[in-house]
Amino acid sequence: MRTTIAASAAAVVAASMLAASSAVNAPPAVLPRDQRMRWWRDARFGMFIHFGLYSAPGGTWDGKPVGGVGEWLLLNARIDPIAYEKALVPQFNPVKFDAGEWARIAKDAGMGYVVITTKHHDGFALWDSAVSDYDVMATPFRRDIMRELSDAVRAEGLRMCWYHSIMDWHHPDYQPRREWDRRPVDPQSFPRYVDYMHAQLRELLTRYGDIGILWFDGEWEGTWNHDWGKKTDDLVRSLQPGIIVNNRVDSGRAGMEGFTADEHARGDYGTPEQTIPPNGMPGKDWETCMTMNDTWGYKSADGNWKSAQTMIRMLCDIASKGGNFLLNVGPKGDGTIPEESVARLRRIGEWMKVNGEAIHGTQASPFPRKFPWGRVTTKHPFRSGAQATTLYLHVFEWPASGSIRLDGISNEPAGTVRVLGAPARTPAAHREGSAIVIDGIGSAAVDGDCTVIAVDIAGVPAVEPFRVRPAADGTIACTAADAVVTGSIQYEDRFANLGWWRDLASSASWPIELPERRTFDATIEYAADSCCAGDLSVSVMQDGKELFPGRVQLQPRAGWGDFATVPIGRYVLPAGRSEIKVKAASKNGDSFVNLRRIDLKPVR
């Protein structure tokens, strides 16, 4: 088998040939960003596929289970890269692989694009690469999977997209090495590796037609920097001017949160991983990538599957925040997608056949808060030429009253109200003060996973900024669902709390409006594991100034679901608009607390 060092030499030759040809034929101009992003923003839903050598052992090595995610087998089991290659290349023979079936599963689920791992961190290529023998043609299978899948995906009317790992544990020129990799190290080898990677990218972007997305990954190690990212991004766009490139082509991503703070960093959109930004990212494009269980690549022992309902509601939540949902499948070593994944996608597809218009081509909710009954997506007039905006109400919790309120919107209802999938129902919308109320929808949900109601309103939504105001008895309720959060904090439906409080910089806040200055006694309802909790910082803010700081020690509890209500002090809130802001001043463990609510009771 030809060594990868020889492949690097070939890559260098290929690079010089491209440079020579580029001097004669200038690359076409990159398309404007909004033009490139249009199809992606309309799609909202895509399939991620993690498939490679690691799929065959399914999370085992030498017959023993290996911890961690399946596609990180080489690292998790600390396997010598050459031993990994010699053991798994002869095993890779996905004889049941059917590109048409994979594409149909994605199409029937209501997805608009497919992103597959052309090469993951183990360095193995799923196509016939001219610059390496560490590819699918060295296996017993000997078929170009990228060719077959790209043809099948396009035949179903979907966009074909590539994932490609910058990090490469197998290539001898990649740095840094894993500590157990004993091959000789050339400190100057990394530029040769980049030449090799660029040569493979040229193959992927010149042989297989138009590619929708180049989804980079593995950019977080210190050898990759902005200069390498810029050169790679320039190369990709010179070959396909209409392509979309994610932000992982560059350095500086903020971990699993998925966003890059540097405004000069390359990349068209952010990539939150296994998480949904609690407030979305207004003004930015983003895409949550998520597994169905706990692993990306196939792992036979992983049975921790999310329900179809959970994933349908995730899709609604993400679309309501203006994001895309890239949902993963990890095919088995024989080339079949696990039945657990297929069954869930089938159910999602059934829901999408009825309700897909509330996902595809929609924009984020105009409302600044989540509603207790569910989420909202919109279709604006400027997209369709219509004089009305359609609000799609994604109802998770069916109201016992049979009525749904949209508070804080001044537009008038226009036209009919539809319950998708239930044409016999004839609800109506009317105004009550500052709210639109939809009633006559009946006492039972059409779909227990999520019922969608379409409401037309006149013009573009005009929505008031959300403020927490006192109830009739003067009490102010700051609930987790109404919080504006920053950093790692996530809203969790299970206990209706704010969780994943990982650092001291993360915060939760509530905008308050009072007719007069008042003094309140405050309580917090929270839970924490025995290892966690710490000091809570509470501040009353007005016009960016801290008026009333406070700090209270929260004791550990028996677990993340063990909630208790405790006093946290007396606070003075000014008349007009102010803000309650809480942060972790100190924490005892990896996480801080699960915060369900803060209640402010007026002092008489």
PATORLO-249959 format. One record per residue (C-alpha): residue in one letter; x, y, z; residue number from 1. Coordinates in steps of 0.2 Angstrom, whole numbers, plus 5000, padded with zeros to 4 digits. Layout:
N
[r A, [X, Y, Z], NUM]
...
END
This chain:
604
[r M, [5000, 5000, 5000], 1]
[r R, [5007, 5017, 4995], 2]
[r T, [5011, 5027, 5011], 3]
[r T, [5003, 5044, 5015], 4]
[r I, [5019, 5053, 5014], 5]
[r A, [5020, 5049, 4996], 6]
[r A, [5002, 5055, 4995], 7]
[r S, [5008, 5071, 5003], 8]
[r A, [5021, 5073, 4989], 9]
[r A, [5007, 5070, 4976], 10]
[r A, [4997, 5084, 4985], 11]
[r V, [5011, 5096, 4983], 12]
[r V, [5012, 5093, 4965], 13]
[r A, [4993, 5095, 4963], 14]
[r A, [4994, 5111, 4972], 15]
[r S, [5007, 5118, 4961], 16]
[r M, [4997, 5113, 4945], 17]
[r L, [4982, 5122, 4952], 18]
[r A, [4992, 5137, 4955], 19]
[r A, [4999, 5137, 4937], 20]
[r S, [4981, 5135, 4930], 21]
[r S, [4974, 5148, 4941], 22]
[r A, [4987, 5161, 4934], 23]
[r V, [4979, 5158, 4917], 24]
[r N, [4960, 5156, 4922], 25]
[r A, [4955, 5167, 4937], 26]
[r P, [4942, 5159, 4948], 27]
[r P, [4924, 5165, 4946], 28]
[r A, [4918, 5178, 4959], 29]
[r V, [4910, 5172, 4975], 30]
[r L, [4891, 5174, 4975], 31]
[r P, [4884, 5186, 4987], 32]
[r R, [4881, 5179, 5004], 33]
[r D, [4862, 5181, 5005], 34]
[r Q, [4861, 5173, 4988], 35]
[r R, [4871, 5158, 4994], 36]
[r M, [4862, 5156, 5010], 37]
[r R, [4844, 5157, 5003], 38]
[r W, [4841, 5138, 5000], 39]
[r W, [4849, 5134, 5016], 40]
[r R, [4838, 5146, 5026], 41]
[r D, [4823, 5139, 5017], 42]
[r A, [4827, 5121, 5021], 43]
[r R, [4828, 5122, 5040], 44]
[r F, [4831, 5103, 5041], 45]
[r G, [4845, 5092, 5036], 46]
[r M, [4852, 5075, 5038], 47]
[r F, [4870, 5072, 5046], 48]
[r I, [4878, 5055, 5042], 49]
[r H, [4893, 5049, 5051], 50]
[r F, [4900, 5034, 5042], 51]
[r G, [4918, 5027, 5041], 52]
[r L, [4930, 5013, 5046], 53]
[r Y, [4923, 5015, 5064], 54]
[r S, [4906, 5009, 5059], 55]
[r A, [4911, 4991, 5057], 56]
[r P, [4917, 4988, 5075], 57]
[r G, [4903, 4998, 5082], 58]
[r G, [4911, 5004, 5097], 59]
[r T, [4922, 4989, 5101], 60]
[r W, [4941, 4985, 5099], 61]
[r D, [4948, 4968, 5101], 62]
[r G, [4931, 4962, 5106], 63]
[r K, [4929, 4974, 5120], 64]
[r P, [4918, 4989, 5122], 65]
[r V, [4926, 5006, 5121], 66]
[r G, [4919, 5021, 5130], 67]
[r G, [4915, 5037, 5121], 68]
[r V, [4907, 5041, 5105], 69]
[r G, [4909, 5028, 5091], 70]
[r E, [4918, 5038, 5078], 71]
[r W, [4932, 5043, 5091], 72]
[r L, [4937, 5024, 5092], 73]
[r L, [4955, 5027, 5088], 74]
[r L, [4957, 5040, 5101], 75]
[r N, [4946, 5032, 5114], 76]
[r A, [4955, 5015, 5113], 77]
[r R, [4972, 5024, 5111], 78]
[r I, [4975, 5013, 5095], 79]
[r D, [4991, 5015, 5085], 80]
[r P, [4985, 5023, 5068], 81]
[r I, [4994, 5010, 5057], 82]
[r A, [4986, 4996, 5068], 83]
[r Y, [4969, 5004, 5066], 84]
[r E, [4971, 5005, 5047], 85]
[r K, [4977, 4987, 5046], 86]
[r A, [4963, 4980, 5056], 87]
[r L, [4949, 4990, 5050], 88]
[r V, [4952, 4993, 5031], 89]
[r P, [4950, 4974, 5027], 90]
[r Q, [4934, 4974, 5038], 91]
[r F, [4925, 4989, 5029], 92]
[r N, [4913, 4980, 5017], 93]
[r P, [4895, 4989, 5019], 94]
[r V, [4887, 4977, 5006], 95]
[r K, [4870, 4983, 5011], 96]
[r F, [4874, 5001, 5007], 97]
[r D, [4860, 5008, 4996], 98]
[r A, [4862, 5026, 4992], 99]
[r G, [4845, 5028, 4985], 100]
[r E, [4837, 5021, 5001], 101]
[r W, [4848, 5034, 5012], 102]
[r A, [4842, 5048, 5001], 103]
[r R, [4824, 5043, 5002], 104]
[r I, [4824, 5041, 5021], 105]
[r A, [4831, 5059, 5021], 106]
[r K, [4818, 5065, 5008], 107]
[r D, [4803, 5057, 5017], 108]
[r A, [4808, 5064, 5034], 109]
[r G, [4806, 5082, 5026], 110]
[r M, [4824, 5086, 5025], 111]
[r G, [4832, 5097, 5012], 112]
[r Y, [4850, 5093, 5012], 113]
[r V, [4862, 5079, 5017], 114]
[r V, [4879, 5081, 5025], 115]
[r I, [4891, 5066, 5025], 116]
[r T, [4908, 5063, 5033], 117]
[r T, [4919, 5062, 5017], 118]
[r K, [4934, 5060, 5030], 119]
[r H, [4933, 5060, 5049], 120]
[r H, [4947, 5062, 5062], 121]
[r D, [4953, 5045, 5058], 122]
[r G, [4959, 5051, 5041], 123]
[r F, [4950, 5038, 5030], 124]
[r A, [4942, 5044, 5014], 125]
[r L, [4925, 5037, 5008], 126]
[r W, [4929, 5042, 4990], 127]
[r D, [4942, 5036, 4977], 128]
[r S, [4956, 5048, 4981], 129]
[r A, [4970, 5050, 4969], 130]
[r V, [4982, 5057, 4983], 131]
[r S, [4980, 5042, 4996], 132]
[r D, [4977, 5024, 4996], 133]
[r Y, [4969, 5026, 5013], 134]
[r D, [4952, 5026, 5005], 135]
[r V, [4937, 5016, 5001], 136]
[r M, [4946, 5008, 4986], 137]
[r A, [4958, 4999, 4997], 138]
[r T, [4943, 4990, 5006], 139]
[r P, [4934, 4975, 5000], 140]
[r F, [4920, 4986, 4995], 141]
[r R, [4929, 4996, 4982], 142]
[r R, [4915, 5008, 4977], 143]
[r D, [4915, 5027, 4977], 144]
[r I, [4902, 5030, 4991], 145]
[r M, [4902, 5049, 4988], 146]
[r R, [4898, 5046, 4969], 147]
[r E, [4883, 5035, 4973], 148]
[r L, [4876, 5046, 4987], 149]
[r S, [4878, 5062, 4978], 150]
[r D, [4869, 5055, 4963], 151]
[r A, [4855, 5048, 4974], 152]
[r V, [4853, 5064, 4984], 153]
[r R, [4851, 5075, 4969], 154]
[r A, [4839, 5063, 4962], 155]
[r E, [4827, 5066, 4977], 156]
[r G, [4829, 5084, 4974], 157]
[r L, [4840, 5087, 4990], 158]
[r R, [4857, 5096, 4991], 159]
[r M, [4872, 5086, 4993], 160]
[r C, [4885, 5093, 5006], 161]
[r W, [4902, 5087, 5012], 162]
[r Y, [4909, 5086, 5030], 163]
[r H, [4928, 5086, 5030], 164]
[r S, [4939, 5085, 5045], 165]
[r I, [4954, 5096, 5047], 166]
[r M, [4961, 5085, 5061], 167]
[r D, [4969, 5069, 5055], 168]
[r W, [4975, 5056, 5067], 169]
[r H, [4982, 5045, 5053], 170]
[r H, [4992, 5056, 5042], 171]
[r P, [5011, 5057, 5046], 172]
[r D, [5012, 5075, 5043], 173]
[r Y, [4997, 5081, 5054], 174]
[r Q, [5002, 5089, 5070], 175]
[r P, [5000, 5087, 5085], 176]
[r R, [5002, 5069, 5087], 177]
[r R, [4992, 5058, 5099], 178]
[r E, [5004, 5054, 5113], 179]
[r W, [5004, 5035, 5110], 180]
[r D, [5008, 5037, 5091], 181]
[r R, [5027, 5033, 5091], 182]
[r R, [5030, 5037, 5072], 183]
[r P, [5044, 5049, 5069], 184]
[r V, [5039, 5068, 5070], 185]
[r D, [5045, 5081, 5058], 186]
[r P, [5041, 5098, 5067], 187]
[r Q, [5040, 5106, 5049], 188]
[r S, [5028, 5094, 5042], 189]
[r F, [5011, 5103, 5045], 190]
[r P, [5011, 5113, 5029], 191]
[r R, [5013, 5097, 5019], 192]
[r Y, [4998, 5090, 5028], 193]
[r V, [4988, 5106, 5023], 194]
[r D, [4994, 5103, 5005], 195]
[r Y, [4987, 5086, 5006], 196]
[r M, [4971, 5091, 5013], 197]
[r H, [4969, 5104, 5000], 198]
[r A, [4972, 5091, 4986], 199]
[r Q, [4958, 5080, 4993], 200]
[r L, [4946, 5095, 4994], 201]
[r R, [4950, 5099, 4976], 202]
[r E, [4944, 5081, 4972], 203]
[r L, [4928, 5083, 4982], 204]
[r L, [4924, 5100, 4974], 205]
[r T, [4928, 5096, 4956], 206]
[r R, [4922, 5078, 4953], 207]
[r Y, [4904, 5078, 4961], 208]
[r G, [4895, 5093, 4954], 209]
[r D, [4888, 5107, 4965], 210]
[r I, [4890, 5105, 4983], 211]
[r G, [4879, 5114, 4995], 212]
[r I, [4890, 5115, 5011], 213]
[r L, [4908, 5111, 5015], 214]
[r W, [4906, 5107, 5034], 215]
[r F, [4923, 5108, 5042], 216]
[r D, [4927, 5101, 5059], 217]
[r G, [4942, 5097, 5070], 218]
[r E, [4949, 5114, 5069], 219]
[r W, [4952, 5117, 5088], 220]
[r E, [4970, 5111, 5089], 221]
[r G, [4984, 5124, 5091], 222]
[r T, [4991, 5120, 5073], 223]
[r W, [4976, 5127, 5065], 224]
[r N, [4975, 5146, 5064], 225]
[r H, [4966, 5160, 5055], 226]
[r D, [4979, 5160, 5041], 227]
[r W, [4976, 5142, 5037], 228]
[r G, [4957, 5145, 5038], 229]
[r K, [4958, 5159, 5026], 230]
[r K, [4968, 5150, 5014], 231]
[r T, [4957, 5135, 5015], 232]
[r D, [4941, 5145, 5013], 233]
[r D, [4948, 5155, 4998], 234]
[r L, [4952, 5138, 4990], 235]
[r V, [4935, 5131, 4993], 236]
[r R, [4926, 5146, 4986], 237]
[r S, [4937, 5148, 4971], 238]
[r L, [4932, 5130, 4966], 239]
[r Q, [4913, 5132, 4970], 240]
[r P, [4908, 5151, 4971], 241]
[r G, [4890, 5147, 4977], 242]
[r I, [4896, 5135, 4991], 243]
[r I, [4891, 5138, 5010], 244]
[r V, [4906, 5135, 5022], 245]
[r N, [4903, 5133, 5041], 246]
[r N, [4913, 5143, 5054], 247]
[r R, [4924, 5128, 5058], 248]
[r V, [4935, 5132, 5043], 249]
[r D, [4943, 5145, 5055], 250]
[r S, [4949, 5145, 5073], 251]
[r G, [4941, 5153, 5088], 252]
[r R, [4925, 5144, 5089], 253]
[r A, [4918, 5145, 5107], 254]
[r G, [4916, 5126, 5110], 255]
[r M, [4900, 5117, 5109], 256]
[r E, [4891, 5134, 5109], 257]
[r G, [4896, 5134, 5091], 258]
[r F, [4899, 5153, 5088], 259]
[r T, [4915, 5163, 5083], 260]
[r A, [4917, 5180, 5092], 261]
[r D, [4930, 5187, 5080], 262]
[r E, [4920, 5197, 5066], 263]
[r H, [4935, 5194, 5054], 264]
[r A, [4934, 5175, 5056], 265]
[r R, [4929, 5165, 5040], 266]
[r G, [4913, 5155, 5039], 267]
[r D, [4895, 5158, 5034], 268]
[r Y, [4886, 5151, 5050], 269]
[r G, [4888, 5145, 5068], 270]
[r T, [4888, 5127, 5073], 271]
[r P, [4880, 5124, 5090], 272]
[r E, [4884, 5105, 5094], 273]
[r Q, [4871, 5095, 5104], 274]
[r T, [4863, 5111, 5111], 275]
[r I, [4850, 5124, 5105], 276]
[r P, [4854, 5142, 5109], 277]
[r P, [4841, 5147, 5122], 278]
[r N, [4838, 5164, 5113], 279]
[r G, [4843, 5159, 5096], 280]
[r M, [4856, 5171, 5088], 281]
[r P, [4847, 5186, 5081], 282]
[r G, [4855, 5193, 5065], 283]
[r K, [4866, 5177, 5063], 284]
[r D, [4864, 5161, 5053], 285]
[r W, [4866, 5145, 5064], 286]
[r E, [4863, 5127, 5063], 287]
[r T, [4861, 5115, 5078], 288]
[r C, [4869, 5098, 5075], 289]
[r M, [4862, 5084, 5086], 290]
[r T, [4863, 5065, 5088], 291]
[r M, [4848, 5054, 5090], 292]
[r N, [4856, 5045, 5104], 293]
[r D, [4873, 5048, 5112], 294]
[r T, [4885, 5045, 5098], 295]
[r W, [4888, 5051, 5080], 296]
[r G, [4896, 5036, 5072], 297]
[r Y, [4887, 5019, 5075], 298]
[r K, [4889, 5011, 5092], 299]
[r S, [4880, 4995, 5095], 300]
[r A, [4879, 4997, 5114], 301]
[r D, [4871, 5015, 5113], 302]
[r G, [4852, 5013, 5116], 303]
[r N, [4849, 5030, 5124], 304]
[r W, [4837, 5036, 5110], 305]
[r K, [4828, 5052, 5109], 306]
[r S, [4809, 5051, 5106], 307]
[r A, [4802, 5056, 5089], 308]
[r Q, [4792, 5069, 5099], 309]
[r T, [4807, 5076, 5107], 310]
[r M, [4815, 5079, 5090], 311]
[r I, [4800, 5086, 5082], 312]
[r R, [4799, 5099, 5096], 313]
[r M, [4817, 5102, 5094], 314]
[r L, [4815, 5106, 5076], 315]
[r C, [4800, 5118, 5080], 316]
[r D, [4811, 5126, 5094], 317]
[r I, [4826, 5128, 5082], 318]
[r A, [4815, 5135, 5068], 319]
[r S, [4806, 5147, 5080], 320]
[r K, [4823, 5154, 5084], 321]
[r G, [4829, 5156, 5066], 322]
[r G, [4841, 5141, 5065], 323]
[r N, [4843, 5125, 5056], 324]
[r F, [4842, 5107, 5063], 325]
[r L, [4855, 5095, 5056], 326]
[r L, [4850, 5078, 5064], 327]
[r N, [4862, 5064, 5063], 328]
[r V, [4861, 5045, 5058], 329]
[r G, [4876, 5033, 5061], 330]
[r P, [4874, 5019, 5048], 331]
[r K, [4880, 5001, 5054], 332]
[r G, [4895, 4993, 5046], 333]
[r D, [4884, 4984, 5034], 334]
[r G, [4878, 5000, 5027], 335]
[r T, [4861, 5000, 5034], 336]
[r I, [4854, 5015, 5045], 337]
[r P, [4849, 5008, 5062], 338]
[r E, [4830, 5004, 5063], 339]
[r E, [4829, 5015, 5078], 340]
[r S, [4834, 5030, 5068], 341]
[r V, [4823, 5025, 5053], 342]
[r A, [4808, 5023, 5064], 343]
[r R, [4810, 5040, 5072], 344]
[r L, [4813, 5048, 5055], 345]
[r R, [4798, 5040, 5048], 346]
[r R, [4787, 5048, 5062], 347]
[r I, [4796, 5065, 5059], 348]
[r G, [4792, 5063, 5041], 349]
[r E, [4773, 5059, 5044], 350]
[r W, [4773, 5075, 5055], 351]
[r M, [4782, 5085, 5041], 352]
[r K, [4770, 5080, 5028], 353]
[r V, [4756, 5089, 5037], 354]
[r N, [4766, 5103, 5045], 355]
[r G, [4781, 5106, 5034], 356]
[r E, [4775, 5123, 5028], 357]
[r A, [4777, 5129, 5046], 358]
[r I, [4796, 5124, 5045], 359]
[r H, [4802, 5126, 5027], 360]
[r G, [4804, 5144, 5021], 361]
[r T, [4800, 5151, 5038], 362]
[r Q, [4808, 5164, 5049], 363]
[r A, [4810, 5166, 5068], 364]
[r S, [4796, 5170, 5080], 365]
[r P, [4793, 5189, 5081], 366]
[r F, [4789, 5187, 5100], 367]
[r P, [4804, 5190, 5112], 368]
[r R, [4799, 5176, 5123], 369]
[r K, [4793, 5158, 5122], 370]
[r F, [4775, 5154, 5126], 371]
[r P, [4770, 5141, 5139], 372]
[r W, [4760, 5132, 5126], 373]
[r G, [4774, 5131, 5112], 374]
[r R, [4783, 5140, 5099], 375]
[r V, [4780, 5152, 5084], 376]
[r T, [4787, 5153, 5066], 377]
[r T, [4783, 5166, 5053], 378]
[r K, [4781, 5168, 5034], 379]
[r H, [4783, 5187, 5030], 380]
[r P, [4775, 5196, 5016], 381]
[r F, [4792, 5201, 5008], 382]
[r R, [4795, 5183, 5004], 383]
[r S, [4778, 5179, 4995], 384]
[r G, [4772, 5196, 4990], 385]
[r A, [4756, 5194, 5001], 386]
[r Q, [4749, 5207, 5011], 387]
[r A, [4748, 5197, 5027], 388]
[r T, [4760, 5188, 5038], 389]
[r T, [4757, 5170, 5043], 390]
[r L, [4760, 5165, 5061], 391]
[r Y, [4762, 5146, 5064], 392]
[r L, [4758, 5142, 5082], 393]
[r H, [4767, 5126, 5086], 394]
[r V, [4757, 5119, 5101], 395]
[r F, [4766, 5107, 5113], 396]
[r E, [4755, 5109, 5128], 397]
[r W, [4736, 5109, 5122], 398]
[r P, [4727, 5122, 5133], 399]
[r A, [4712, 5115, 5143], 400]
[r S, [4703, 5131, 5139], 401]
[r G, [4704, 5128, 5120], 402]
[r S, [4710, 5145, 5118], 403]
[r I, [4728, 5152, 5114], 404]
[r R, [4734, 5169, 5118], 405]
[r L, [4747, 5179, 5108], 406]
[r D, [4751, 5193, 5120], 407]
[r G, [4759, 5210, 5115], 408]
[r I, [4755, 5211, 5096], 409]
[r S, [4746, 5225, 5089], 410]
[r N, [4742, 5218, 5071], 411]
[r E, [4724, 5213, 5067], 412]
[r P, [4719, 5196, 5063], 413]
[r A, [4717, 5194, 5044], 414]
[r G, [4708, 5180, 5035], 415]
[r T, [4705, 5162, 5041], 416]
[r V, [4713, 5152, 5055], 417]
[r R, [4719, 5135, 5050], 418]
[r V, [4723, 5119, 5060], 419]
[r L, [4735, 5110, 5049], 420]
[r G, [4729, 5092, 5046], 421]
[r A, [4712, 5096, 5053], 422]
[r P, [4702, 5105, 5039], 423]
[r A, [4685, 5102, 5048], 424]
[r R, [4690, 5113, 5063], 425]
[r T, [4686, 5131, 5061], 426]
[r P, [4694, 5141, 5074], 427]
[r A, [4693, 5160, 5074], 428]
[r A, [4705, 5174, 5080], 429]
[r H, [4700, 5190, 5089], 430]
[r R, [4708, 5204, 5099], 431]
[r E, [4708, 5206, 5117], 432]
[r G, [4717, 5221, 5123], 433]
[r S, [4735, 5219, 5117], 434]
[r A, [4733, 5201, 5113], 435]
[r I, [4726, 5190, 5099], 436]
[r V, [4716, 5176, 5105], 437]
[r I, [4713, 5160, 5095], 438]
[r D, [4698, 5150, 5101], 439]
[r G, [4686, 5137, 5095], 440]
[r I, [4700, 5125, 5092], 441]
[r G, [4692, 5111, 5102], 442]
[r S, [4698, 5102, 5118], 443]
[r A, [4709, 5089, 5110], 444]
[r A, [4726, 5091, 5101], 445]
[r V, [4726, 5085, 5082], 446]
[r D, [4744, 5079, 5085], 447]
[r G, [4750, 5074, 5102], 448]
[r D, [4768, 5078, 5097], 449]
[r C, [4764, 5096, 5090], 450]
[r T, [4749, 5103, 5083], 451]
[r V, [4751, 5118, 5071], 452]
[r I, [4739, 5132, 5069], 453]
[r A, [4741, 5145, 5055], 454]
[r V, [4735, 5162, 5059], 455]
[r D, [4736, 5177, 5046], 456]
[r I, [4739, 5194, 5053], 457]
[r A, [4739, 5211, 5043], 458]
[r G, [4756, 5217, 5038], 459]
[r V, [4773, 5214, 5046], 460]
[r P, [4772, 5208, 5065], 461]
[r A, [4772, 5223, 5077], 462]
[r V, [4777, 5216, 5094], 463]
[r E, [4780, 5224, 5110], 464]
[r P, [4796, 5221, 5119], 465]
[r F, [4793, 5209, 5133], 466]
[r R, [4792, 5215, 5151], 467]
[r V, [4789, 5206, 5167], 468]
[r R, [4775, 5215, 5176], 469]
[r P, [4767, 5213, 5193], 470]
[r A, [4752, 5202, 5196], 471]
[r A, [4736, 5209, 5204], 472]
[r D, [4744, 5206, 5221], 473]
[r G, [4760, 5215, 5216], 474]
[r T, [4770, 5199, 5215], 475]
[r I, [4783, 5198, 5201], 476]
[r A, [4787, 5180, 5194], 477]
[r C, [4803, 5178, 5185], 478]
[r T, [4801, 5161, 5177], 479]
[r A, [4815, 5151, 5168], 480]
[r A, [4804, 5151, 5152], 481]
[r D, [4804, 5171, 5152], 482]
[r A, [4823, 5173, 5155], 483]
[r V, [4835, 5180, 5143], 484]
[r V, [4851, 5170, 5145], 485]
[r T, [4869, 5171, 5139], 486]
[r G, [4883, 5159, 5139], 487]
[r S, [4881, 5140, 5142], 488]
[r I, [4864, 5141, 5150], 489]
[r Q, [4850, 5131, 5142], 490]
[r Y, [4831, 5130, 5145], 491]
[r E, [4826, 5112, 5150], 492]
[r D, [4808, 5107, 5147], 493]
[r R, [4809, 5092, 5158], 494]
[r F, [4809, 5103, 5174], 495]
[r A, [4805, 5120, 5166], 496]
[r N, [4822, 5126, 5172], 497]
[r L, [4838, 5134, 5167], 498]
[r G, [4852, 5122, 5167], 499]
[r W, [4869, 5118, 5160], 500]
[r W, [4876, 5133, 5170], 501]
[r R, [4894, 5129, 5166], 502]
[r D, [4904, 5145, 5170], 503]
[r L, [4904, 5161, 5179], 504]
[r A, [4901, 5172, 5164], 505]
[r S, [4884, 5165, 5160], 506]
[r S, [4869, 5175, 5166], 507]
[r A, [4850, 5175, 5166], 508]
[r S, [4840, 5191, 5167], 509]
[r W, [4822, 5197, 5167], 510]
[r P, [4816, 5214, 5161], 511]
[r I, [4805, 5222, 5174], 512]
[r E, [4792, 5236, 5172], 513]
[r L, [4785, 5244, 5188], 514]
[r P, [4773, 5259, 5190], 515]
[r E, [4782, 5264, 5206], 516]
[r R, [4797, 5261, 5216], 517]
[r R, [4794, 5245, 5227], 518]
[r T, [4803, 5234, 5240], 519]
[r F, [4802, 5216, 5238], 520]
[r D, [4807, 5200, 5247], 521]
[r A, [4814, 5188, 5235], 522]
[r T, [4815, 5169, 5234], 523]
[r I, [4823, 5157, 5222], 524]
[r E, [4817, 5139, 5217], 525]
[r Y, [4832, 5129, 5212], 526]
[r A, [4840, 5111, 5212], 527]
[r A, [4858, 5106, 5212], 528]
[r D, [4868, 5090, 5213], 529]
[r S, [4877, 5086, 5229], 530]
[r C, [4893, 5091, 5221], 531]
[r C, [4887, 5108, 5215], 532]
[r A, [4879, 5125, 5219], 533]
[r G, [4889, 5139, 5226], 534]
[r D, [4886, 5158, 5227], 535]
[r L, [4873, 5167, 5217], 536]
[r S, [4875, 5185, 5212], 537]
[r V, [4859, 5195, 5211], 538]
[r S, [4859, 5213, 5204], 539]
[r V, [4845, 5226, 5200], 540]
[r M, [4850, 5235, 5184], 541]
[r Q, [4844, 5251, 5176], 542]
[r D, [4851, 5259, 5161], 543]
[r G, [4866, 5248, 5162], 544]
[r K, [4870, 5253, 5180], 545]
[r E, [4870, 5241, 5195], 546]
[r L, [4858, 5249, 5208], 547]
[r F, [4857, 5235, 5220], 548]
[r P, [4869, 5221, 5221], 549]
[r G, [4866, 5205, 5231], 550]
[r R, [4874, 5189, 5235], 551]
[r V, [4868, 5173, 5242], 552]
[r Q, [4875, 5156, 5246], 553]
[r L, [4865, 5141, 5238], 554]
[r Q, [4868, 5124, 5246], 555]
[r P, [4869, 5108, 5236], 556]
[r R, [4854, 5098, 5235], 557]
[r A, [4851, 5079, 5233], 558]
[r G, [4850, 5080, 5214], 559]
[r W, [4846, 5090, 5198], 560]
[r G, [4828, 5087, 5201], 561]
[r D, [4827, 5090, 5219], 562]
[r F, [4820, 5108, 5220], 563]
[r A, [4818, 5119, 5235], 564]
[r T, [4812, 5137, 5237], 565]
[r V, [4823, 5148, 5248], 566]
[r P, [4824, 5166, 5252], 567]
[r I, [4838, 5176, 5244], 568]
[r G, [4836, 5193, 5251], 569]
[r R, [4827, 5210, 5250], 570]
[r Y, [4828, 5221, 5235], 571]
[r V, [4822, 5238, 5229], 572]
[r L, [4816, 5240, 5212], 573]
[r P, [4815, 5257, 5204], 574]
[r A, [4799, 5264, 5195], 575]
[r G, [4799, 5261, 5176], 576]
[r R, [4810, 5249, 5167], 577]
[r S, [4824, 5239, 5176], 578]
[r E, [4832, 5222, 5175], 579]
[r I, [4835, 5207, 5187], 580]
[r K, [4851, 5199, 5183], 581]
[r V, [4859, 5183, 5191], 582]
[r K, [4876, 5175, 5189], 583]
[r A, [4886, 5162, 5197], 584]
[r A, [4898, 5171, 5209], 585]
[r S, [4906, 5155, 5213], 586]
[r K, [4902, 5137, 5210], 587]
[r N, [4907, 5120, 5218], 588]
[r G, [4907, 5109, 5203], 589]
[r D, [4906, 5108, 5184], 590]
[r S, [4889, 5115, 5184], 591]
[r F, [4880, 5128, 5196], 592]
[r V, [4861, 5125, 5198], 593]
[r N, [4845, 5121, 5189], 594]
[r L, [4835, 5138, 5192], 595]
[r R, [4816, 5136, 5190], 596]
[r R, [4811, 5154, 5195], 597]
[r I, [4814, 5169, 5206], 598]
[r D, [4798, 5177, 5214], 599]
[r L, [4798, 5194, 5221], 600]
[r K, [4784, 5198, 5234], 601]
[r P, [4781, 5216, 5239], 602]
[r V, [4785, 5221, 5257], 603]
[r R, [4769, 5229, 5264], 604]
END
